Amino acid sequence: MKFIKNAVIITVCLALITLNVFAANATSAPIITLSNKTALPGEEVTIDISISNNPGIMAMAFCITYDSNSLEYTGYQKGYLSKYTLKDHPDKGHVIFVNDESSDKTNDGIMLSVKFKIKNDATPQKHIISIANLDRKKYGNNLYKSFSNSNLKSIEPIVRLGSITVAETCENSGHQYGDWNIIKSANCNETGLKTHTCVRCEYSEEATIPITHDFEAEWTVDKAATPDTDGEMSRHCKNCDATTDKIIFSYEEIGGDETPDDTTSSDTSSDSTDSENTSDISSDNSTSNEANSSTTETTAPSQDSNSSSTNNKKPSINNVVGEKVPQQEAEKLENYPQNDKPEENKPDQNNSNTSSENTPSQEVVSKDETPNSNNSVELPQDDDDSFFTTPTGIVMIIICSALSFGVLALGVILIIKNRKK
């Protein structure tokens, strides 16, 4: 029984030791952080390179990478380190940094600061500032043997990327205009004038508003149709003599039952003469009409239905010059301009006080985008528990797990032997 208790105690102790080892190694990786800045072309910014959770580092050798197409390295400021050198290589897009102390430095804080000037033609976007291996061709972003302590033990830090965001300006992104202001409205005879102003630099721009007509929604008959000639209609401007959407229609197309203006008087006189001649005949035939009334009443509905269906197919247009024709009737004409229908109560787009293409931006800083330049290399953002994904962490997990299972197996074997006794 005592042996079992001892085995349990040993198992618990090993488990606690394993957890402590994991915790110690998980927090032993230093964290290097580069600052983030925003600037305009022509300005100079300083990027701080800081370290935290420093386990003790004596020597460092790495590259500070940047986009040399948009940024220019201008110098550095010392931090807590005492001995180091920097050399810029703009053709390669990095600054070489080498440090060698006499002993391990456990300081946390700013190791050094590097200065960059934003070029006048810099791309308005987020430019990544990071660190990489001294031999970038061989190791890329992997900081293999870039940091070591006095015992020549390699230390691989966690890197948190920095950046310089180049803000948008009128020079690199064009003007950002506000709403249009109408200085003078256009009419049927004169053009108008409008202006808008850049929200960044107060630059103003003027534009002409073209001549604008206010056309009626209805068509007007300009020429009456006859059996021999076609008629014409169009939409008239409310303020001048301008017309649009001309339609040509035939006499047969509108039913052929309307007479033009120039024939109205002669037709009326002939009609009056005919009526006098037929008055006597109508009285003599009254008896016969009454006899046939029943037959007429039975056939009337069918005739009315046929005539109404015919009228629905043909437009109801008063074939007189100056008469108005509603849109629904004009649409029945063969030559109606289907692709140019009038839009009622719709303001002219040129007189609009707003411009969708020139909406002022609420932010002048560009969106965060990873740079396309090959000179700027971005490291993956590591978490604080990245130790468990390193080869050392994996080996430690395997060893500790094997020890734990071994102790448990030993305890089980001892329990079985005790029972046999």
C-alpha positions, -999 to 999 in steps of 0.1 A, spaced: 0 0 0 29 24 8 45 16 -25 13 26 -44 12 59 -25 48 66 -34 41 58 -70 12 83 -71 33 110 -54 61 105 -80 36 107 -109 21 139 -95 56 154 -91 66 145 -126 35 161 -140 41 193 -121 77 194 -133 65 189 -169 40 218 -166 68 240 -151 91 231 -180 64 240 -205 56 273 -188 93 282 -185 100 275 -222 68 291 -234 77 324 -217 114 323 -225 111 334 -262 117 372 -264 93 394 -283 106 420 -307 80 447 -316 84 474 -344 62 505 -342 36 517 -366 35 552 -380 15 573 -405 31 601 -426 27 622 -457 52 623 -486 83 643 -477 79 637 -440 104 617 -418 93 591 -393 111 570 -367 104 533 -362 113 520 -327 125 484 -324 118 472 -289 123 439 -270 104 424 -241 107 392 -222 144 393 -228 161 361 -216 196 375 -220 211 382 -254 247 390 -262 249 391 -300 224 400 -328 227 400 -366 197 406 -388 183 428 -415 157 456 -411 136 453 -443 117 481 -459 102 492 -493 130 512 -509 107 523 -537 87 545 -513 110 549 -483 145 562 -478 166 552 -449 181 584 -432 198 572 -400 192 557 -365 190 565 -328 207 544 -302 187 525 -276 200 506 -246 225 486 -267 261 499 -266 279 483 -295 264 479 -329 267 490 -365 242 496 -393 247 497 -431 220 506 -456 215 486 -488 186 504 -507 191 482 -538 182 452 -516 156 469 -495 172 464 -461 195 478 -434 221 454 -420 222 455 -382 251 438 -362 254 439 -324 280 423 -301 280 430 -264 306 419 -238 279 400 -218 242 390 -219 219 420 -219 185 414 -202 171 449 -207 136 453 -220 127 484 -240 139 501 -272 171 485 -286 174 511 -314 153 533 -336 156 537 -374 146 568 -394 129 568 -428 119 596 -452 88 592 -472 96 598 -509 75 623 -528 62 597 -552 56 571 -525 26 548 -530 -2 557 -507 -6 525 -488 7 505 -457 44 497 -461 57 468 -438 88 473 -417 102 440 -404 134 421 -395 148 390 -414 178 368 -414 211 383 -424 213 358 -452 179 365 -468 186 344 -499 192 313 -478 169 317 -448 144 344 -459 124 356 -428 137 327 -406 158 343 -379 180 312 -377 211 319 -355 203 356 -356 203 359 -318 225 342 -292 236 344 -256 270 342 -240 268 304 -240 264 305 -278 229 292 -275 206 303 -303 175 322 -294 146 327 -318 124 357 -309 87 363 -318 85 393 -342 56 417 -343 57 437 -376 58 474 -379 46 497 -407 47 531 -423 13 541 -438 17 567 -465 -14 589 -464 -33 600 -495 -27 635 -509 -39 655 -539 -5 648 -555 -5 610 -552 -42 603 -553 -59 633 -570 -83 658 -555 -112 648 -533 -141 671 -542 -171 679 -522 -207 685 -535 -214 706 -565 -227 741 -559 -249 756 -585 -237 792 -594 -261 797 -623 -289 774 -634 -292 764 -670 -323 772 -691 -335 769 -726 -313 796 -740 -282 798 -717 -258 773 -702 -254 772 -664 -223 771 -641 -214 749 -611 -183 745 -589 -169 721 -563 -140 723 -540 -113 698 -528 -118 689 -491 -80 686 -487 -64 716 -504 -93 740 -511 -87 738 -549 -119 747 -568 -130 734 -602 -158 748 -624 -180 730 -649 -206 741 -674 -242 729 -672 -255 724 -707 -287 740 -720 -317 722 -705 -352 720 -719 -383 712 -698 -403 690 -722 -439 681 -717 -449 645 -709 -476 646 -736 -472 648 -773 -486 676 -795 -500 670 -830 -479 692 -853 -495 680 -886 -528 663 -890 -529 631 -910 -549 627 -942 -557 597 -964 -528 609 -987 -502 623 -962 -489 611 -928 -493 632 -897 -466 643 -872 -464 648 -834 -437 656 -809 -431 667 -773 -428 704 -769 -407 724 -744 -427 743 -718 -405 774 -720 -395 776 -757 -402 763 -792 -379 733 -789 -393 698 -797 -381 663 -793 -393 626 -798 -409 632 -832 -434 606 -842 -449 600 -877 -483 584 -879 -506 574 -908 -543 582 -913 -553 545 -912 -532 539 -881 -554 562 -860 -587 548 -873 -592 571 -904 -625 584 -888 -612 619 -881 -612 646 -907 -584 672 -909 -590 709 -902 -591 721 -938 -620 697 -947 -642 703 -917 -663 732 -930 -672 716 -964 -681 683 -948 -704 702 -924 -723 720 -952 -729 688 -971 -740 671 -939 -767 698 -933 -781 694 -969 -783 657 -966 -801 660 -933 -829 682 -949 -834 657 -978 -837 628 -956 -862 643 -931 -892 634 -951 -880 599 -958 -874 592 -921 -910 600 -912 -923 577 -939 -901 549 -928 -909 552 -891 -933 523 -891 -909 500 -908 -881 509 -884 -904 501 -854 -911 467 -869 -874 459 -872 -864 473 -838 -864 439 -822 -839 426 -847 -817 456 -843 -816 453 -805 -805 417 -807 -776 424 -830 -764 457 -813 -744 441 -785 -722 422 -809 -716 452 -831 -707 473 -800 -682 447 -788 -665 445 -822 -662 483 -824 -648 486 -789 -622 459 -795 -612 477 -827 -609 511 -808 -586 495 -781 -561 483 -807 -559 517 -824 -548 549 -806 -574 574 -796 -559 605 -811 -578 637 -820 -564 643 -855 -562 681 -851 -531 704 -850 -523 715 -815 -542 686 -797 -524 668 -769 -518 631 -770 -513 611 -738 -483 588 -735 -504 557 -733 -520 565 -766 -487 575 -783 -472 542 -773 -497 524 -795 -482 541 -826 -459 520 -848 -431 546 -848 -432 554 -811 -396 558 -798 -395 529 -773 -359 536 -762 -366 573 -755 -396 573 -732 -402 606 -714 -395 607 -677 -419 629 -658 -409 650 -628 -373 639 -630 -347 667 -624 -319 672 -649 -288 653 -638 -266 683 -647 -285 704 -621 -279 680 -593 -263 694 -562 -244 662 -555 -219 642 -575 -216 605 -568 -182 604 -584 -168 632 -562 -181 623 -527 -157 636 -501 -138 610 -482 -140 610 -444 -105 595 -441 -74 606 -459 -54 576 -448 -54 547 -472 -67 513 -464 -44 488 -448 -30 467 -476 1 446 -478 26 461 -501 33 445 -535 69 455 -535 94 426 -535 117 447 -513 94 445 -483 91 410 -468 64 403 -441 70 379 -413 41 358 -400 26 371 -367 36 345 -340 16 339 -309 32 338 -274 28 300 -273 47 295 -305 74 276 -285 52 245 -287 55 245 -325 93 247 -326 115 216 -328 127 222 -292 91 224 -279 81 192 -298 110 173 -284 102 185 -248 66 174 -252 76 139 -264 101 135 -235 77 147 -208 49 126 -222 71 95 -223 82 100 -187 46 105 -175 34 73 -193 65 54 -180 57 64 -144 20 55 -148 30 21 -163 54 14 -134 27 22 -109 2 -1 -126 28 -30 -127 36 -25 -90 -1 -26 -81 -6 -58 -101 24 -74 -83 11 -64 -49 -22 -80 -56 -6 -113 -66 13 -114 -33 
